[in-house]
Amino acid sequence: MGDARVIYVVGAGAVGMALAACLIRGGREAIAVRTRNDQALRETIRVSLHYGADRIEVLVESVGLGRLASLDGVVAVTAKSYANGAIAPQVAEKMTTGSIVVIQNGVGVEKPFLEARLHEVYRCVLYLTSQRTSENEFSFHPIRSSPIGIVRGNEAGLDSMVAALTTDRFPFHAESNIQREIWKKAVVNAVLNSICPLLEVDNGIFFRDQAVAELANEVITECLQLTDKLALGLTRAELMAQIMQISKSSDGQIISTLQDIRDGRETEIEFLNLEIARTAAAQQPPISLPKTELLGKLTLAKSKQRAGG
């Protein structure tokens, strides 16, 4: 069971609204916090889970971050990672008690919250697909429980965070080695979030097309040079298995980066391929990841072209 603290879900997008709806259906007090406007709304949110096998419909209160005088409770950040630099100072100003979990994939996304000197910062790696199907409707498919680990905090705080957020429909679990999970998912997403958008295809392409699966294998082999240097203990077999599991379980689903590109929004590729490449180049001696970096640059160029900039 969770606790009685208010849960502020910062980021009212496909992941944030699905999380808020699952929390409310699970009996928690949750508020969706918008980062782009200050509107205060009460909306009926519909979420289709497991490809329509389960549906929930709940009333969700949402409010702009600027309208909130305080954020005392649990703060779950699900906004796009490129917004963290703007969000972190506002959260730090409004939080006097409570803890924060950054629910995002990518490398280094928690850094702005650490720099804002928040006392308890936890990190979650997502294993799900979620997309908006209409204004207040979402399709949400959890692949498996998402791990949460300590960045700055303690085990008691971590356990409390997991208990507060976990519901049957949107599960989380405590992870002692969160850095390994962060890098494992970052490498997997460096494949999914570049190849799928560039080919304009759904997640299922990797198990349907052997040539595309081989390209994924090449990127993984390249990234292992860095993860081996960081002593993370990742293997080609487990990373490819992860890609194939995601590909099969979310066949027909559109990856978030492709959704963003099609909608003319900024992507998070800077915190995937490009941050992985920058981290590799900063090693001594430097490590070159040309395929990983090129896929990232092409994805970034495509997103800017679609956005008209």
C-alpha positions in Angstrom: 0.0 0.0 0.0 1.1 3.6 -0.6 1.0 6.4 2.0 -1.2 9.4 2.5 1.1 12.0 1.0 0.0 14.1 -2.0 1.7 12.9 -5.2 2.5 15.7 -7.6 3.1 14.3 -11.1 5.1 17.1 -12.8 4.5 16.7 -16.6 1.0 16.2 -17.9 1.9 14.2 -21.0 1.4 10.6 -22.0 3.3 9.1 -19.1 2.3 11.7 -16.5 -1.4 11.5 -17.1 -1.3 7.7 -17.2 0.5 7.7 -13.9 -1.8 10.2 -12.3 -4.9 8.3 -13.5 -3.5 4.9 -12.1 -2.7 6.5 -8.8 -6.1 8.0 -8.4 -7.8 4.8 -9.4 -5.5 3.1 -6.8 -6.9 5.4 -4.1 -4.0 7.9 -3.9 -4.2 11.6 -3.9 -2.5 12.7 -7.1 -2.3 16.0 -8.9 -1.0 16.4 -12.5 1.2 19.5 -12.7 1.5 21.2 -16.0 4.8 22.9 -16.9 3.7 24.8 -20.0 0.7 26.7 -18.8 -0.9 27.8 -15.5 -4.4 26.5 -16.2 -6.2 24.7 -13.3 -8.5 22.0 -14.7 -10.5 19.0 -13.6 -10.7 16.6 -16.6 -12.0 13.1 -17.1 -9.0 11.0 -18.3 -9.4 7.7 -20.0 -6.6 5.2 -20.1 -6.6 2.0 -22.2 -4.2 -0.5 -20.8 -2.7 -3.7 -22.2 -4.1 -2.9 -25.7 -7.6 -2.4 -24.5 -7.8 -5.4 -22.1 -8.2 -3.0 -19.2 -9.7 0.5 -19.2 -9.9 3.2 -16.5 -11.8 6.5 -16.4 -11.0 8.9 -13.6 -11.3 12.6 -12.8 -7.8 14.2 -12.7 -7.1 17.6 -11.3 -4.3 19.4 -13.1 -2.7 22.7 -12.3 0.2 24.8 -13.7 3.5 24.6 -11.7 3.5 28.4 -11.3 0.2 28.3 -9.5 1.4 26.0 -6.7 2.7 27.7 -3.5 4.3 24.5 -2.3 5.1 20.9 -3.3 5.2 19.2 0.0 4.8 15.5 -0.6 6.1 13.2 -3.3 7.1 14.9 -6.6 7.3 12.6 -9.6 8.9 14.3 -12.6 7.6 12.8 -15.9 8.1 15.9 -18.1 10.5 15.7 -21.0 14.1 15.6 -19.8 15.1 18.7 -21.8 12.7 20.7 -19.5 14.5 19.7 -16.3 16.8 22.7 -16.2 13.7 25.0 -16.0 11.7 22.8 -13.7 14.4 22.0 -11.1 14.7 25.5 -9.6 11.0 25.9 -9.4 10.6 22.6 -7.6 13.5 23.4 -5.2 11.8 26.7 -4.4 8.4 25.2 -3.6 9.6 22.0 -1.8 10.2 22.3 2.0 9.6 18.7 2.8 9.2 15.5 0.7 11.2 13.8 -1.9 11.5 13.7 -5.7 11.8 10.9 -8.2 12.9 11.6 -11.8 10.8 9.2 -13.9 12.7 9.6 -17.2 15.0 7.5 -19.4 18.4 8.8 -20.5 21.8 9.6 -19.1 22.3 12.5 -16.6 18.7 13.7 -16.6 18.7 14.0 -12.7 21.7 16.4 -12.7 19.6 19.7 -12.6 17.8 18.4 -9.5 21.1 17.6 -7.8 22.4 21.1 -8.7 19.2 22.6 -7.2 20.3 21.0 -3.9 17.2 19.0 -3.3 17.7 16.8 -0.2 16.2 13.5 -1.6 16.5 12.6 -5.3 15.6 9.2 -6.6 15.7 8.0 -10.2 13.3 5.7 -12.1 13.9 4.0 -15.4 10.7 3.4 -17.4 9.7 0.1 -19.0 6.5 0.9 -20.7 4.9 2.5 -23.8 2.4 5.3 -23.6 0.8 7.6 -26.2 -2.0 10.1 -26.4 -4.7 8.9 -28.7 -7.0 11.9 -28.3 -7.2 15.0 -26.1 -8.0 13.2 -22.9 -7.4 9.6 -23.9 -4.2 7.5 -23.6 -3.0 4.1 -24.6 -0.7 2.7 -21.9 1.2 -0.6 -21.9 3.5 -1.5 -19.0 6.2 -3.9 -20.2 7.4 -4.7 -16.7 7.9 -3.1 -13.3 10.0 0.1 -13.5 13.0 0.3 -11.1 13.6 3.2 -8.7 17.0 3.7 -7.1 18.9 6.2 -4.9 20.7 9.1 -6.3 20.7 11.2 -3.1 18.8 9.7 -0.2 18.5 6.5 1.8 16.9 3.1 1.7 14.0 4.1 3.9 13.2 7.0 1.6 13.5 4.7 -1.4 11.1 2.1 0.0 8.6 4.9 0.9 8.8 6.3 -2.7 8.2 2.9 -4.2 5.2 2.3 -1.9 3.7 5.7 -2.7 3.8 5.2 -6.4 3.1 1.6 -7.0 -0.3 0.4 -8.1 -1.4 -2.8 -9.8 -1.6 -1.1 -13.1 1.6 0.9 -12.9 4.2 -1.0 -10.9 7.6 0.1 -9.5 10.3 -1.7 -7.5 13.4 -0.7 -5.5 16.7 -1.2 -7.4 20.0 -1.3 -5.5 22.1 -0.7 -8.7 20.2 2.0 -10.5 23.2 3.2 -12.5 23.4 -0.2 -14.3 19.7 0.0 -15.0 20.0 3.6 -16.3 22.8 2.7 -18.7 21.1 -0.5 -19.8 17.9 1.3 -20.7 19.9 4.2 -22.2 21.7 2.0 -24.7 18.5 0.2 -25.6 16.7 3.5 -26.1 19.6 4.8 -28.2 18.7 2.0 -30.6 14.9 2.3 -30.4 14.7 6.1 -30.3 16.9 6.7 -33.3 16.2 3.8 -35.7 12.4 3.8 -35.3 12.0 7.5 -36.0 14.5 7.5 -38.8 12.7 4.6 -40.5 9.3 6.0 -39.6 8.3 2.6 -38.2 6.8 1.1 -35.0 8.7 -0.7 -32.2 8.0 -4.1 -33.7 10.5 -3.6 -36.6 13.4 -5.3 -34.7 11.8 -8.7 -34.5 10.1 -8.4 -37.9 13.2 -7.4 -39.9 16.5 -9.2 -39.4 18.5 -6.5 -41.2 17.2 -3.9 -38.7 17.9 -6.2 -35.8 21.5 -6.5 -37.0 21.8 -2.7 -37.1 20.7 -2.7 -33.5 23.4 -5.3 -32.7 26.1 -3.1 -34.3 25.1 -0.1 -32.1 25.0 -2.2 -29.0 28.5 -3.7 -29.8 29.8 -0.1 -30.2 28.2 1.1 -26.9 29.6 -1.8 -25.0 33.1 -0.3 -25.3 31.9 2.5 -23.0 29.8 0.4 -20.6 32.8 -2.0 -20.2 35.0 1.0 -19.3 32.4 2.1 -16.7 32.4 -1.4 -15.3 28.6 -1.8 -15.6 28.7 -5.5 -16.4 26.3 -5.3 -19.4 26.4 -7.9 -22.1 25.4 -7.9 -25.8 23.1 -10.8 -25.2 21.0 -9.1 -22.4 20.8 -5.8 -24.3 19.6 -7.5 -27.5 17.2 -9.6 -25.5 15.8 -6.4 -24.0 15.4 -4.8 -27.4 13.6 -7.9 -28.7 11.3 -8.1 -25.7 10.3 -4.5 -26.0 9.9 -4.9 -29.8 7.6 -7.9 -29.5 5.6 -6.7 -26.5 5.0 -3.2 -28.1 4.6 -4.3 -31.7 2.5 -1.6 -33.4 3.3 1.0 -30.8 5.0 4.2 -31.8 8.2 5.2 -29.9 8.0 8.5 -28.0 10.7 10.2 -30.1 8.7 9.5 -33.3 5.6 10.8 -31.6 7.4 14.0 -30.7 8.9 14.4 -34.2 5.5 14.0 -35.8 4.0 16.5 -33.5 6.8 19.0 -34.1 8.1 18.8 -30.6 11.6 18.7 -29.3 13.0 15.2 -28.6 15.1 13.7 -25.8 17.8 12.4 -28.1 20.4 14.7 -26.5 20.1 12.5 -23.4 20.4 9.3 -25.3 22.8 8.8 -28.3 24.4 12.2 -28.0 25.0 12.1 -24.2 26.3 8.6 -24.5 28.7 9.7 -27.3 29.8 12.7 -25.2 30.5 10.5 -22.2 32.5 8.2 -24.3 34.6 11.0 -25.8 35.3 12.3 -22.2 37.0 9.0 -21.2 40.7 8.7 -20.9 41.7 7.7 -23.5 38.6 8.9 -25.5 36.2 6.3 -26.9 34.7 6.9 -30.3 31.1 5.8 -31.0 30.5 6.9 -34.6 27.3 4.9 -35.3 25.6 5.8 -32.1 26.5 9.5 -32.5 25.5 9.6 -36.2 22.1 8.1 -35.5 21.6 10.7 -32.8 22.6 13.6 -35.0 20.3 12.4 -37.8 17.4 12.0 -35.4 18.1 15.5 -34.0 18.3 17.0 -37.5 15.0 15.3 -38.5 13.2 16.7 -35.4 14.5 20.2 -36.1 13.5 19.9 -39.8 10.0 18.7 -38.9 9.6 21.5 -36.3 10.6 24.1 -39.0 13.8 25.0 -37.3 
